[in-house]
Amino acid sequence: MTDDWQDLVVGARMSVDSEFSDRVRASSLSNSQWGLVMTAVEFDVEDADDPEHARIVADTSQLEHVLPEMQNVDQQQAMGAGGRSEPSENTSGIVGGIKAALGLGSDDDSNEELEAEAVELADEYANALQSHLEKEGRWDEVRRAAAGD
């Protein structure tokens, strides 16, 4: 698949980023953690040759490389060093950071939970991006570009 299609969705991604910020705030991920997720996730058009089944999917295989930094950001914010710019409605990230700083709980468990939530959000983002493109009447153009047509 070609990456040219990604050039076509830059504006759509900016719109979806703005709309998706409420979903991120409702999660246990901070904006900094979500930023790290987005640096690790790549988006692909699966089945681009098939107009009926083509869809945008999140390739989260590289998330493992940013998980340690996501934990660091979480712990820094929990201890007040990072200073979260927006308060989170969900305090599990703070509690998790405090537990980790005190040596309580398992890093493996918290990494798995963090990764699972990051994957879920990335998948939701991919769906939101495709929905946005469909509403704008641009999905077929993007799909064809991904297929190399």
C-alpha positions, 0 to 999 in steps of 0.5 A: 500500500502506498502512503500517498493516501495519508497526505490526503487526510491531513486536514481530516486528521486535524478535525478528528483530533479536535473532536476526539479530544473529549474521548481522550479526556474521558479515558485514563490516558493524559494528553501527553500519553495520548500524544505518545500513542499517536507517535507509535501508531500507524494507520493503514487502509485494509482491503483498499481494493475492495470498496465494500470491505475497505477500512482504516485500521490502527497498526499498534504493533509499535506501542510497546516501544512507548509504554515505558515513557507513557508510564514515566509521564504518568508517574511524573504527573502523579507526583506533580513533576509533570503538571497536567494541564487539564484535570482528568475525570478518571483518577486511575492513572494518578492512583496507578502512578502513586502505587508504582512510585511506592513499589506497589502493584505490578508494572506488567499489569499496569503496562498491559492495562495501559497498552489495552486502553491505548489500542482501544483508543487508537482503534476508535480513532481509526473508526472516527477518521473513516467516519469523518472521511465518509461524511465529507464524501472523501472516503472513496478517493482516499481508499483508491489512493491507498489501493494505488489506483 
